Amino acid sequence: MTFTDPVQLIGASASPYTQKMLALLRYRRIPYTVSWAEPGEVCNSMGIAPPKPALLPTFITQTADGLSAVCDSTPIIRSLEERQRDRSVLPLDPALAFIDYLIEDFADEWCTKYMFHYRWHFAADADKAGTLLPLLRNTALAEADLAAFKAHFTERQIGRLFVVGSNDVTAPVIDRSYRRFLEAMNQHLSQQHFMLGSRPAAGDFALHGQLSQLVGFDPTPRAITHEISPRTVAWVDRNYDLSGLEPAEDDWLALEDQPHSLRELLSELGRVYAPAQLANARALIKGDEQWRCEIDGAIWEQRTFPYQAKCLRWTIELYRSLAAKDAARVDRVLEGTGVEAMLKDHPASV
């Protein structure tokens, strides 16, 4: 994947994945331009096809046949590493890099449930989002157009809560998970500056992206976060621009030297994300359009997603690629967290 110079992306300030990538680009001191628009709008003006699906952020890349548009932040981060190794966000230690990958995947695929749930489940949050999201695209919208857009957009987004599994039964599960996650973050950030030491890795930016909305935009999770984890509020605010940080390779702590609070974070992953991933993968193999399982003492039911099954497969493939000694080191850290079930008890055909 070859990027333009400067790197071009299309995004939205209220998009957690856009904020993930902007913070990463600033930290890595990679020049970029950003268009606050819809991917289709910009791609059409450039004469190129938008990605399918057209998600935010969308990056413009250079191919042998001309320009192309791509999305999916995780592989884009890896391609940016090929462009520039300086100020890397991928630890050289394979075992530590695997733990970072787990954190990034958890942030991208489970923490986004926190964000979407709080934004559209509660009336005050939905009212704010319905008003501001159209204005973030165009502050000059006429009042009548804004009212119509707000009503249509809010109704559509609330109607899509089921996509992330949010409903009256699972709402308490999501809320408990978020509060446990914040308690673990507060404890972890009392030990060190970032998830794996004194320099950020990809997982830090993935968490930052989701939390940029939970802390910086949506009122209900912002109040919860301030109450439970003020360290997280400060961490998110600082992480918007880490361009002044001068990292060294040994700023990432060895896996064996990580504080116990890292296990608390991983335990939340094992408690909620691992069972969801396994149930989704099994449903996809059976051809079921929906899956149902118990998560944190409640019945969770949602649509089956092929992409989440891909995420599980990529995680398993990365784990299997570890040398035996590194896999053993990972196993020692994950033992008893519940994450090991995702790596060992997955359907064989995933």
Secondary structure, DSSP 8 states (H G I E B T S, - for coil): -EEEEEEEEEE-TT-HHHHHHHHHHHHHT--EEEEES-HHHHHHHHT----SS--SSEEEEEETTEEEEE--HHHHHHHHHHH--TT-SS-SSHHHHHHHHHHHHHIIIIIHHHHHHHHHHSHHHHHHHHHHHHHHH-TT--HHHHHHHHHHHHHHHHHTGGGGT-STTTHHHHHHHHHHHHHHHHHHHTT-SBTTBSS--HHHHHHHHHHHHHHHT-HHHHHHHHHH-HHHHHHHHHHT--TT----GGGB--GGGS-THHHHHHHHIIIIIHHHHHHHHHHHHHT-SEEEEEETTEEEEEE--HHHHHHHHHHHHHHHTS-HHHHHHHHHHHTTTSHHHHHHSS-TT-
